[in-house]
Amino acid sequence: MMRFFSRFTAIVAVCICSILYLAYILPSFSVKHEFKNVWGKSPRRLIVFGDSWSDNGEYPIDPPSKDLMPSREDAQGKVWTEWLCQAISCSHHDNFARSLPDSWIVGYKGAVVDSKILNSTINKGKAAEEPLADLKTQVQQWIRFEKKQYMTSRIRETEKKGTIFTVWFSLWDLWYYSNKTQAEASKAIEETVDTLFEQLDTVAKHWGESIKVVMPEAMDPTFLPGWLATRTGPNGNDQNADDQRNAVLLVQQWNAALDNKASGWDKDKGELYIYNTNEWLLDQVREQQLVVGDMADHNGLGQAGSPWDNVQVGCVGSNKKGHAGSPQTKQGVLRDDMHLGPEAMKMIGEGIAKDIAEHRGDAWFAHEKGKCDGPDCDSATAKVSAGANPTKRSGYYGSE
């Protein structure tokens, strides 16, 4: 009898442990399953075009020379595309974004959409050395890589249908153009956004079927510590803040042009998801300021506290210029003078994945055009990680 109860007790214990284990893993499985059903197919591959905000330092083709190879440290954490890739359980992360190492001490420089437009605007057509691949070059590198892919059959045809492209430029384009006249800068922005969509057309043509693109909007560069250090600060070249006012207007122009081109883009070529990163950054700054002042706005911003200890300076100085930084902590929204910190990168990457999973379809496009009057309209805003706030103008452009 004692032996029977011992066996019975053991069986009951095993059953209880099994139930507890299933209760633990099922929610996690549900979340992953939700992400993997975005756009009707499981996203299995991420193809990345961009600048230093997207570059994870791993290159499938044409890696930078040794003296131009970016250095990556564990403290930097993952970039937003790595968090997006993890959230959608992709099996391949092919990075074509480019950046410069911190030791490359020639000022603040980064990858742009079109180097020819840049040179014609800031150098009056005179050719200038451009050590980084612009979007045009990155797309051509990708095309060559794809030909190599299918020769080696690394990517299955089923994975092609679940591929997501990410394209995030604007930071360095705006940085360069902001010190030109408003007319010169506006012309350059218009031509640059046109070029960006021409490159999307090129990608769609070579892909052979509808592409899926995540494209964050431009952030205001004047919020970055690097702007104060080189432009409006004591040692800067913009003491009257003329460049700053120009930059704010150019951010608005860039994002408006992006939305306008997206709404008119041929839907047969693909689907676009545009994420309002500028509003996201403003919310982080506003929320932290409200919390410090023990206040909240009419939308409730500030009531739940702020995830950030600091929103004004980076944890480390960039380009060895010796700018003051906050103590090394993950709770700073900025990593250095020109880049977001690891937790902010995580918030954007995971937030985009969650947002797309929850809000795919016509509600995005209709909400932007004011044609939506149903319950879906209230939910057509980007929802990011805990502690952050929804953006107010993210959009989905494409057919079901």
C-alpha positions in Angstrom: 0.0 0.0 0.0 2.8 2.4 0.9 4.5 1.6 -2.4 1.2 2.4 -4.3 0.9 5.8 -2.6 4.5 6.5 -3.4 3.9 5.8 -7.1 0.6 7.7 -7.0 2.3 10.7 -5.4 5.1 10.7 -8.0 2.6 10.5 -10.9 0.6 13.5 -9.4 3.8 15.5 -9.0 4.8 14.8 -12.6 1.3 15.9 -13.8 1.5 19.1 -11.8 4.9 20.0 -13.1 3.8 19.3 -16.7 0.8 21.6 -16.2 2.9 24.4 -14.7 5.4 24.0 -17.5 2.7 24.3 -20.2 1.3 27.3 -18.4 4.7 28.9 -18.6 5.5 28.3 -22.3 2.1 28.7 -23.9 1.9 32.5 -23.5 5.4 32.8 -25.0 4.4 30.5 -27.8 1.3 32.6 -28.5 3.3 35.8 -28.8 5.8 34.2 -31.2 3.0 32.7 -33.2 1.3 36.1 -33.4 4.5 37.7 -34.8 5.1 34.9 -37.2 1.7 35.3 -38.8 2.3 38.9 -39.8 1.4 39.6 -43.4 0.0 36.1 -43.8 3.4 34.4 -43.9 6.0 33.7 -41.3 8.8 36.4 -41.7 11.9 34.3 -41.9 14.4 36.8 -43.3 15.4 40.4 -42.7 17.3 42.5 -45.3 18.6 45.7 -44.0 19.6 48.9 -45.7 20.6 52.0 -43.7 23.3 53.9 -41.8 24.9 53.5 -38.4 21.5 53.2 -36.6 20.9 49.9 -38.5 24.4 48.5 -39.0 25.0 45.4 -36.8 28.6 45.1 -38.0 28.1 41.8 -39.9 28.4 41.9 -43.7 27.4 39.2 -46.1 29.2 40.9 -49.0 31.9 43.6 -49.6 32.9 44.1 -45.9 34.6 47.4 -45.1 38.4 47.5 -45.1 40.1 47.0 -41.8 40.6 50.7 -41.1 36.9 51.4 -41.8 35.4 48.4 -40.0 33.1 49.6 -37.2 34.0 48.4 -33.7 31.2 46.9 -31.7 31.2 46.4 -27.9 28.8 44.4 -25.8 27.8 47.6 -24.0 26.4 49.0 -27.2 23.8 46.3 -27.3 21.8 45.2 -30.4 20.6 47.6 -33.0 16.8 47.9 -33.6 16.9 45.5 -36.7 18.3 42.8 -34.5 15.5 43.1 -32.0 13.0 43.2 -34.9 14.6 40.0 -36.3 14.4 38.3 -33.0 10.8 39.3 -32.4 9.6 37.8 -35.7 11.9 34.7 -35.3 13.7 35.3 -38.6 16.4 32.8 -39.6 18.5 35.2 -41.6 19.6 38.8 -40.9 21.4 40.1 -44.0 22.9 43.5 -43.3 23.8 46.0 -46.0 23.8 49.1 -43.8 27.1 50.8 -43.4 28.8 53.0 -40.7 32.2 54.2 -39.6 34.3 53.3 -36.6 34.4 55.7 -33.7 38.2 56.1 -34.3 37.5 57.6 -37.7 38.1 61.2 -36.5 37.1 63.4 -39.3 33.9 64.8 -37.8 30.4 63.6 -37.9 29.7 61.5 -41.0 27.4 58.7 -42.0 25.7 56.9 -44.9 23.2 58.8 -47.0 20.6 57.9 -49.6 22.4 59.3 -52.6 26.0 60.5 -52.5 25.7 62.3 -55.8 22.9 64.5 -54.6 24.8 65.1 -51.4 28.0 66.2 -53.3 26.1 68.4 -55.8 24.4 70.1 -52.8 27.2 70.7 -50.4 30.2 70.6 -52.7 28.6 72.4 -55.7 29.1 69.3 -57.9 32.8 68.8 -56.9 33.4 65.1 -56.2 34.2 64.3 -52.6 35.5 61.2 -51.0 32.7 59.1 -49.7 33.9 56.1 -47.7 30.4 54.7 -47.1 28.0 52.9 -49.4 24.9 55.0 -50.0 21.5 53.4 -50.6 22.1 52.9 -54.3 25.4 51.1 -53.7 23.8 49.0 -50.9 21.0 47.9 -53.2 23.5 46.9 -55.9 25.5 44.9 -53.3 22.3 43.2 -52.3 21.5 42.3 -55.9 24.9 40.7 -56.4 24.5 38.9 -53.1 21.1 37.5 -54.2 22.6 36.0 -57.3 25.2 34.3 -55.1 22.4 33.2 -52.8 20.5 31.3 -55.4 23.7 29.7 -56.8 24.3 28.3 -53.3 20.6 27.8 -52.5 21.1 29.2 -49.0 17.6 30.8 -49.0 14.6 28.6 -49.7 11.9 29.9 -51.9 9.4 29.7 -49.0 11.6 32.0 -47.0 11.5 34.5 -49.9 7.8 35.0 -49.4 8.4 35.8 -45.7 11.2 38.3 -46.2 11.0 41.8 -44.8 13.2 44.7 -46.0 14.1 47.6 -43.7 15.2 51.0 -45.0 16.2 53.7 -42.5 18.1 56.8 -43.8 17.7 60.5 -43.1 19.9 61.2 -40.0 23.0 62.1 -42.0 21.2 63.5 -45.0 19.5 66.0 -42.7 22.7 66.6 -40.8 24.5 67.7 -44.0 21.6 69.6 -45.6 20.6 71.6 -42.6 23.5 74.1 -43.0 22.5 75.0 -46.6 19.9 77.5 -47.5 16.2 76.5 -47.1 15.8 76.4 -50.9 18.9 74.3 -51.5 18.1 71.9 -48.7 14.4 71.5 -49.7 15.4 70.7 -53.3 17.9 68.1 -52.0 15.3 66.5 -49.7 12.8 66.2 -52.5 15.3 64.6 -54.8 16.6 62.3 -52.1 13.1 60.9 -51.2 12.5 60.4 -54.9 15.7 58.4 -55.1 14.7 56.4 -52.1 11.5 55.2 -53.8 13.4 54.6 -57.1 15.6 52.2 -55.1 12.5 50.5 -53.7 11.3 50.1 -57.3 14.7 48.5 -58.1 14.4 46.1 -55.2 10.8 45.2 -56.2 11.9 44.6 -59.8 14.7 42.2 -58.8 12.6 40.5 -56.1 10.1 39.4 -58.6 7.1 39.6 -56.3 5.4 42.0 -53.8 8.0 43.2 -51.2 7.3 44.1 -47.6 9.2 47.1 -46.3 9.6 48.7 -42.8 10.7 52.3 -43.1 11.1 54.5 -40.0 10.6 58.2 -40.4 13.3 60.8 -39.8 14.2 61.9 -36.3 15.0 65.5 -35.4 18.8 65.6 -35.2 18.7 68.7 -33.1 17.7 66.5 -30.1 21.0 64.7 -30.2 24.0 65.8 -28.0 26.1 65.9 -31.1 24.1 68.9 -32.4 24.8 70.9 -29.3 28.4 70.0 -29.4 29.0 71.0 -33.0 26.3 73.5 -33.8 24.5 75.5 -31.1 26.9 74.8 -28.2 29.8 77.2 -27.1 32.1 75.6 -29.6 29.6 75.2 -32.4 29.2 76.9 -35.7 25.4 77.7 -35.4 25.3 80.2 -32.5 22.2 81.9 -33.9 20.4 78.5 -34.3 19.7 79.1 -38.0 20.7 75.5 -38.9 18.6 74.3 -36.0 15.4 76.0 -37.3 16.2 74.7 -40.7 16.7 71.2 -39.5 13.3 71.1 -37.8 11.6 72.2 -41.0 13.5 69.7 -43.0 12.5 66.8 -40.7 8.9 67.8 -41.3 9.4 68.0 -45.1 11.2 64.6 -45.2 8.5 62.8 -43.3 5.7 64.5 -45.2 7.4 63.5 -48.5 7.8 60.0 -47.3 4.1 59.6 -46.4 3.1 61.3 -49.7 5.3 59.0 -51.8 4.2 55.9 -49.9 0.5 56.7 -50.4 1.1 57.0 -54.1 3.4 54.0 -54.5 2.3 51.2 -56.7 0.7 48.7 -54.4 1.5 45.8 -56.8 5.2 46.4 -56.0 4.7 45.9 -52.3 3.5 46.9 -48.8 5.1 49.7 -46.8 5.0 50.2 -43.0 6.2 53.7 -41.9 7.0 54.1 -38.2 6.9 57.6 -36.7 10.2 57.5 -34.8 10.3 61.3 -34.4 7.1 61.3 -32.4 8.4 58.4 -30.4 11.5 60.3 -29.5 9.6 63.4 -28.6 7.4 61.3 -26.3 10.4 59.9 -24.5 11.7 63.4 -23.8 8.3 64.8 -22.8 7.5 61.9 -20.5 10.8 62.1 -18.6 10.4 65.9 -18.2 6.8 65.5 -17.0 7.9 62.8 -14.5 10.7 65.0 -13.2 8.2 67.9 -12.7 5.7 65.5 -11.1 3.2 66.3 -13.9 1.1 64.6 -16.6 -0.5 65.8 -19.8 -4.1 65.4 -20.9 -3.2 62.1 -22.7 -1.8 60.7 -19.5 1.8 61.0 -20.5 3.9 61.1 -17.3 1.4 59.2 -15.1 3.2 55.8 -15.5 6.7 57.1 -14.9 9.5 57.1 -17.4 11.8 54.2 -18.3 14.7 56.6 -18.7 17.1 58.1 -16.2 18.4 60.5 -18.8 17.2 61.7 -22.2 19.6 64.5 -22.9 23.2 63.1 -23.0 24.7 59.9 -24.1 26.4 57.3 -21.9 29.7 57.8 -23.8 31.2 60.5 -26.0 31.4 59.8 -29.7 34.2 60.3 -32.2 36.6 60.8 -29.3 35.6 64.5 -28.9 35.4 64.1 -25.1 31.8 65.3 -24.6 30.4 64.7 -21.1 28.2 61.7 -20.8 26.0 60.1 -18.2 27.2 57.1 -16.2 27.2 53.9 -18.3 23.7 52.6 -17.9 21.1 51.0 -20.0 18.5 53.5 -18.8 19.7 56.4 -20.9 17.7 56.9 -24.1 21.0 57.8 -25.9 24.2 55.8 -26.2 26.5 58.6 -27.4 26.3 61.9 -29.2 24.6 60.5 -32.3 23.0 57.1 -31.4 20.2 55.6 -29.4 21.0 53.4 -26.4 20.4 49.7 -26.2 17.1 49.9 -24.5 15.7 52.5 -26.9 16.8 50.3 -29.8 15.0 47.4 -28.2 11.9 49.4 -27.7 11.8 50.5 -31.4 12.5 47.0 -32.8 10.1 45.1 -30.6 7.5 47.9 -30.9 7.5 47.7 -34.7 7.1 43.9 -34.6 4.2 44.2 -32.1 2.5 47.0 -34.0 2.6 45.2 -37.3 1.3 42.0 -35.7 -1.7 43.8 -34.2 -2.6 46.3 -36.9 -2.0 44.9 -40.4 -4.5 45.8 -43.1 -6.6 48.6 -44.5 -7.1 50.2 -41.1 -3.6 51.8 -41.4 -4.2 53.4 -44.7 -7.8 54.4 -44.0 -6.9 56.0 -40.7 -4.2 58.1 -42.3 -6.7 59.4 -44.9 -9.5 59.9 -42.4 -11.7 57.3 -44.0 -12.0 55.1 -41.0 -14.9 55.5 -38.6 -15.1 52.1 -37.0 -13.6 50.5 -33.9 -10.4 49.8 -35.8 -9.6 53.5 -36.0 -9.0 53.8 -32.3 -6.5 51.0 -32.4 -4.6 52.2 -35.4 -1.7 53.6 -33.5 1.7 52.0 -32.9 2.1 50.2 -29.6 5.6 49.8 -28.2 7.2 48.1 -25.3 6.1 48.7 -21.7 7.1 52.1 -20.4 6.9 53.8 -23.8 4.0 55.6 -25.5 2.3 55.0 -28.8 3.3 57.0 -31.8 0.6 59.1 -33.4 1.2 58.8 -37.1 2.6 55.4 -38.1 1.1 54.1 -41.3 0.6 51.0 -43.3 0.5 51.4 -47.1 -0.5 48.4 -49.3 -3.1 45.9 -50.2 -4.3 43.0 -48.0 
